[in-house]
Amino acid sequence: MELAVEALQQQKAQVEADIQTIQAELKGTGFGVSESKEPQARRRSPAERKAQAERMREYWAAKRAQAKPRAAAAKKALSLKMKEIWKKRKAAAAAKKAKSKS
C-alpha cells in the first residue's frame, strides 16, 4: 500500500508541474517561453517597391492584351447583329410605306 501511495504522490507532483507549465505558457511567461513582441511589418525599400510596381504593370498589360481579342470579337459580332436588325427594320418600314401608298 505504501508503494501505491508513493506512486500516486509522484503522479500528483507531475500533474501539478504540468499544470504550472501550461499556466505559465498561457500567461506568456514561464519555462521555455520567450517573451517576443509581435512581428513587425517589414518595410520595403524604394527599389523593392519599384520592382513590384513594374511586375504589376507587366501583369496587367498581359491581362489587357489577353482580353482585347475576345472583346474585339464580341464587339464585331454585336455590330453585325445590329446591322441585320436595322436592315430588317428598314425593309419593314419601306414595305409599310409602299403598302400605305397603294
C-alpha positions as MATLAB code, in Angstrom:
seq = 'MELAVEALQQQKAQVEADIQTIQAELKGTGFGVSESKEPQARRRSPAERKAQAERMREYWAAKRAQAKPRAAAAKKALSLKMKEIWKKRKAAAAAKKAKSKS';
ca = [
       0.000    0.000    0.000;
       2.824    2.341    0.795;
       4.258    1.828   -2.703;
       0.892    2.661   -4.270;
       0.595    5.852   -2.200;
       4.123    6.857   -3.134;
       3.424    6.268   -6.861;
       0.222    8.346   -6.697;
       2.100   11.197   -4.997;
       4.681   11.152   -7.791;
       1.912   11.296  -10.376;
       0.280   14.144   -8.445;
       3.570   16.072   -8.416;
       3.983   15.526  -12.176;
       0.418   16.679  -12.880;
       0.912   19.816  -10.764;
       4.160   20.590  -12.616;
       2.352   20.184  -15.940;
      -0.426   22.498  -14.765;
       2.097   25.160  -13.721;
       3.864   24.905  -17.080;
       0.605   25.306  -19.002;
      -0.496   28.240  -16.854;
       2.866   29.923  -17.358;
       2.557   29.475  -21.135;
      -0.939   30.952  -21.089;
       0.350   33.991  -19.206;
       3.225   34.333  -21.636;
       5.936   33.832  -19.058;
       7.481   30.642  -17.936;
       9.833   27.902  -18.754;
      10.917   27.745  -22.356;
       8.605   30.540  -23.411;
      10.337   33.592  -24.750;
       8.668   36.933  -24.422;
       8.713   38.029  -28.030;
       6.967   41.046  -29.399;
       4.578   40.854  -32.289;
       6.434   40.585  -35.583;
       6.711   43.998  -37.139;
       5.821   44.553  -40.736;
       8.911   44.586  -42.901;
       9.362   47.849  -44.689;
      10.239   47.561  -48.342;
      12.985   49.637  -49.862;
      12.222   52.009  -52.735;
      13.937   49.597  -55.112;
      11.676   46.743  -53.960;
       8.573   48.889  -54.362;
       9.702   49.949  -57.838;
      10.354   46.333  -58.849;
       6.935   45.250  -57.601;
       5.256   48.136  -59.424;
       6.974   47.065  -62.638;
       5.853   43.451  -62.155;
       2.267   44.608  -61.621;
       2.374   46.812  -64.735;
       3.562   43.819  -66.766;
       0.878   41.599  -65.207;
      -1.972   43.974  -66.029;
      -0.625   44.688  -69.520;
      -0.689   40.954  -70.211;
      -4.239   40.711  -68.819;
      -5.417   43.564  -71.057;
      -3.711   42.071  -74.107;
      -5.396   38.739  -73.423;
      -8.824   40.379  -73.067;
      -8.636   42.541  -76.220;
      -9.112   39.790  -78.843;
     -12.190   38.469  -77.061;
     -13.603   41.965  -76.656;
     -12.923   42.818  -80.284;
     -14.634   39.640  -81.479;
     -17.657   40.286  -79.272;
     -17.878   43.876  -80.484;
     -17.696   42.760  -84.120;
     -20.426   40.145  -83.571;
     -22.677   42.714  -81.905;
     -22.060   45.170  -84.737;
     -23.064   42.595  -87.364;
     -26.151   41.642  -85.376;
     -27.252   45.273  -85.070;
     -26.710   45.827  -88.804;
     -29.029   42.889  -89.504;
     -31.666   44.280  -87.114;
     -31.545   47.745  -88.712;
     -31.636   46.217  -92.192;
     -34.818   44.295  -91.270;
     -36.388   47.401  -89.718;
     -35.580   49.476  -92.793;
     -37.099   46.830  -95.048;
     -40.219   46.641  -92.849;
     -40.573   50.441  -92.890;
     -40.197   50.515  -96.692;
     -42.796   47.765  -97.059;
     -45.205   49.627  -94.765;
     -44.668   52.872  -96.712;
     -45.222   51.115 -100.060;
     -48.386   49.471  -98.702;
     -49.783   52.790  -97.442;
     -49.242   54.430 -100.873;
     -51.225   51.694 -102.596;
];
